[in-house]
Amino acid sequence: MKYIVVLGDGMADYPIDELDGKTPLEYADTPVMDELAQRSEIGQVHTIPAGMSPGSDTANLSVLGYDPKKYYTGRSPLEALSIGVPMKDTDVAIRCNIVTVSDEETEYKDKKMIDHSAGEISTEDADVLIQAVQEAFGNEMFHFYTGTSYRHLLIWDKGSVVELTPPHDILTKTIGNYLPKEKLLADMMEKSYEILNNHPINIAREKAGLHKANSLWFWGAGTKPALDNFTEKTGKRGVMISAVDLLKGIGVGAGLKNIIVEGADGTLETNYEGKAQAAVDALTKDGYDFAYIHVEAPDEMGHQGSVERKIKSIEYLDQRVIRIVKEGMDASGEEYRMLVLPDHPTPIVLRTHTSDPVPYMLFDSTNHGSRMWHYNEREAAASGIDMPSGAALMEYFLD
């Protein structure tokens, strides 16, 4: 038996009036998921432990079978693993977004958070900006590392795990109330605006009608992580397929093989087909037992507040990932199970994450029964199946 997780980050949502009271998942044209649902178990799962923040870090750890209450030490340390940054026990890793803040106000604290991703800036442009920041602030205490797109890393030697606010939680809000209480960090963020706002890259971006990448924003502080090896834990050899450093870092920490897919960039136009085919090849040609395919686009579209683009991201997941996985696995003759789910909701109306339970669909190729239902939040809630945690669902999935 082979095992595939297809995770649409932030795919779950709330009913939306302009969709006749349906969620994007209900409204989207998803013929492959509709077909699979007839031979699947549909239910809901609580991926976020009570009292913990509904981030992609805690949620994906949970789905992969690692109880965040036990294993979570912060988001950024996982991203450090992905980038290959060695962490000392005394280091603190901090996520360093390049964001867009408004530039009309004189005082930094009066600016508004316009875009947590700076228009999904390219890694190439972001690297130039991070190097400028490193030149200005880098020393024995602070070191900046380039990640992917807008997602980067600060290592703080002998630092503190301080409370920091994710930028996607304060879109359109004035930033003053959310600046770090730690003066060293707050001062760097303010000075970064002076360095970045009129940087040649941002002058060119403004002329091209793009959001300026004009400030750093720190969040997600944590210490060196330690995850149990996935193979030793489950007996399954696995691969991680994602464009996002967080997921790659979880893969490194868990001992999964990270497969890098050309053109996979975490955006709406990512290489969906390449991700799907990489999973099929790993399972049918390379002898792996387990594949975790992570697709970031639904979450990004939720943060953007775009109903149309979130629907499109779900349709792409259906027709350009799940279809290819199903056809490839069917052609191979291998028996397989496929688990389709989000990590957390990213509702359009809120433009940030919530801790609500998410719908899952568990398909088994050996199951030839037929049921009349669809995969969505409403029917999952009505199913009566309520998994208490992602770890419980993973154990059940692999059993």
JOLINTA-V283715 format. One record per residue. RES is the residue in one letter. D_FIRST is the distance of its C-alpha to the first C-alpha in Angstrom with 2 decimals. Layout:
RES_D_FIRST ; RES_D_FIRST
This chain:
M_0.00 ; K_3.81 ; Y_6.72 ; I_10.17 ; V_13.48 ; V_16.42 ; L_19.52 ; G_22.87 ; D_25.33 ; G_28.11 ; M_27.05 ; A_28.20 ; D_31.92 ; Y_34.83 ; P_36.47 ; I_38.86 ; D_42.14 ; E_42.19 ; L_38.84 ; D_40.44 ; G_38.96 ; K_35.37 ; T_33.14 ; P_32.05 ; L_28.49 ; E_30.10 ; Y_32.53 ; A_30.36 ; D_29.45 ; T_25.64 ; P_24.81 ; V_21.12 ; M_20.59 ; D_22.89 ; E_20.80 ; L_17.50 ; A_19.52 ; Q_20.32 ; R_16.78 ; S_16.10 ; E_17.32 ; I_20.20 ; G_21.85 ; Q_23.57 ; V_23.10 ; H_25.79 ; T_24.82 ; I_28.35 ; P_29.77 ; A_33.27 ; G_35.93 ; M_33.83 ; S_34.27 ; P_31.80 ; G_30.93 ; S_27.89 ; D_27.91 ; T_27.64 ; A_25.35 ; N_22.70 ; L_22.87 ; S_22.33 ; V_19.32 ; L_17.71 ; G_18.37 ; Y_21.80 ; D_24.64 ; P_27.40 ; K_30.06 ; K_29.03 ; Y_27.85 ; Y_29.84 ; T_32.89 ; G_33.57 ; R_32.19 ; S_34.13 ; P_33.08 ; L_29.48 ; E_30.94 ; A_33.01 ; L_29.93 ; S_28.78 ; I_32.25 ; G_32.49 ; V_35.47 ; P_36.09 ; M_37.13 ; K_39.58 ; D_39.41 ; T_42.53 ; D_41.26 ; V_40.48 ; A_38.33 ; I_39.29 ; R_37.73 ; C_40.40 ; N_40.14 ; I_42.58 ; V_43.80 ; T_46.51 ; V_49.36 ; S_52.43 ; D_55.37 ; E_58.32 ; E_58.97 ; T_61.05 ; E_59.45 ; Y_55.83 ; K_55.24 ; D_56.33 ; K_53.77 ; K_50.90 ; M_47.18 ; I_46.67 ; D_43.24 ; H_40.76 ; S_39.28 ; A_42.58 ; G_41.48 ; E_38.14 ; I_40.25 ; S_38.95 ; T_37.93 ; E_40.76 ; D_43.42 ; A_42.09 ; D_42.21 ; V_45.92 ; L_46.56 ; I_44.68 ; Q_46.73 ; A_49.87 ; V_48.84 ; Q_48.09 ; E_51.50 ; A_53.17 ; F_51.44 ; G_49.64 ; N_51.11 ; E_50.25 ; M_49.07 ; F_47.12 ; H_44.86 ; F_43.10 ; Y_39.96 ; T_38.76 ; G_35.29 ; T_34.11 ; S_36.26 ; Y_38.09 ; R_36.00 ; H_37.70 ; L_38.34 ; L_41.36 ; I_41.45 ; W_44.30 ; D_45.49 ; K_46.39 ; G_45.74 ; S_45.19 ; V_42.27 ; V_44.33 ; E_43.58 ; L_42.94 ; T_42.27 ; P_39.51 ; P_41.34 ; H_39.12 ; D_40.42 ; I_44.02 ; L_44.01 ; T_47.57 ; K_48.95 ; T_51.72 ; I_50.24 ; G_53.07 ; N_51.73 ; Y_48.34 ; L_49.53 ; P_48.61 ; K_51.03 ; E_50.78 ; K_53.69 ; L_52.35 ; L_49.29 ; A_51.31 ; D_53.91 ; M_51.38 ; M_49.90 ; E_53.40 ; K_54.49 ; S_51.36 ; Y_52.63 ; E_55.88 ; I_54.07 ; L_51.52 ; N_53.29 ; N_55.64 ; H_53.48 ; P_53.72 ; I_50.06 ; N_50.73 ; I_53.97 ; A_52.09 ; R_49.37 ; E_52.09 ; K_53.84 ; A_50.63 ; G_50.21 ; L_47.26 ; H_46.95 ; K_48.47 ; A_46.27 ; N_49.20 ; S_48.13 ; L_45.76 ; W_44.11 ; F_42.74 ; W_40.12 ; G_37.05 ; A_38.68 ; G_36.83 ; T_36.64 ; K_34.40 ; P_30.82 ; A_28.66 ; L_24.93 ; D_22.78 ; N_20.33 ; F_16.87 ; T_15.17 ; E_17.65 ; K_17.21 ; T_13.44 ; G_12.28 ; K_10.32 ; R_12.15 ; G_12.90 ; V_15.35 ; M_17.94 ; I_19.49 ; S_22.76 ; A_26.45 ; V_27.65 ; D_28.85 ; L_27.90 ; L_24.17 ; K_24.49 ; G_26.33 ; I_23.70 ; G_21.25 ; V_23.83 ; G_24.50 ; A_20.89 ; G_20.35 ; L_18.01 ; K_18.97 ; N_21.10 ; I_20.92 ; I_24.33 ; V_24.56 ; E_28.06 ; G_29.66 ; A_27.38 ; D_30.14 ; G_29.23 ; T_31.64 ; L_31.55 ; E_31.72 ; T_28.84 ; N_26.70 ; Y_23.98 ; E_22.85 ; G_22.74 ; K_20.46 ; A_17.98 ; Q_18.13 ; A_17.84 ; A_14.46 ; V_13.25 ; D_14.97 ; A_13.60 ; L_9.93 ; T_10.93 ; K_14.10 ; D_14.40 ; G_11.44 ; Y_10.56 ; D_7.44 ; F_9.31 ; A_12.12 ; Y_15.05 ; I_17.34 ; H_20.72 ; V_23.48 ; E_26.92 ; A_29.01 ; P_29.02 ; D_30.32 ; E_32.98 ; M_34.15 ; G_34.43 ; H_36.57 ; Q_38.65 ; G_39.23 ; S_38.44 ; V_37.24 ; E_37.10 ; R_35.09 ; K_32.60 ; I_31.98 ; K_31.62 ; S_29.07 ; I_26.88 ; E_27.35 ; Y_26.44 ; L_23.20 ; D_22.41 ; Q_23.61 ; R_23.18 ; V_19.89 ; I_17.71 ; R_18.93 ; I_18.20 ; V_14.63 ; K_14.06 ; E_16.08 ; G_14.56 ; M_10.92 ; D_12.43 ; A_14.56 ; S_12.01 ; G_10.56 ; E_6.90 ; E_5.03 ; Y_5.07 ; R_7.24 ; M_10.57 ; L_13.33 ; V_16.79 ; L_19.83 ; P_22.97 ; D_23.84 ; H_27.30 ; P_29.80 ; T_32.38 ; P_34.85 ; I_37.20 ; V_40.17 ; L_39.67 ; R_38.26 ; T_36.54 ; H_33.65 ; T_33.64 ; S_31.92 ; D_31.14 ; P_27.75 ; V_25.42 ; P_23.44 ; Y_19.66 ; M_17.44 ; L_13.95 ; F_12.37 ; D_9.58 ; S_9.44 ; T_9.74 ; N_12.79 ; H_15.90 ; G_18.56 ; S_21.15 ; R_22.90 ; M_25.86 ; W_25.29 ; H_24.75 ; Y_23.15 ; N_26.08 ; E_27.89 ; R_30.09 ; E_27.59 ; A_25.26 ; A_28.33 ; A_29.32 ; S_26.00 ; G_27.03 ; I_23.75 ; D_24.82 ; M_22.54 ; P_24.98 ; S_23.33 ; G_20.68 ; A_19.71 ; A_19.30 ; L_17.12 ; M_14.78 ; E_14.64 ; Y_13.99 ; F_11.25 ; L_9.30 ; D_10.52
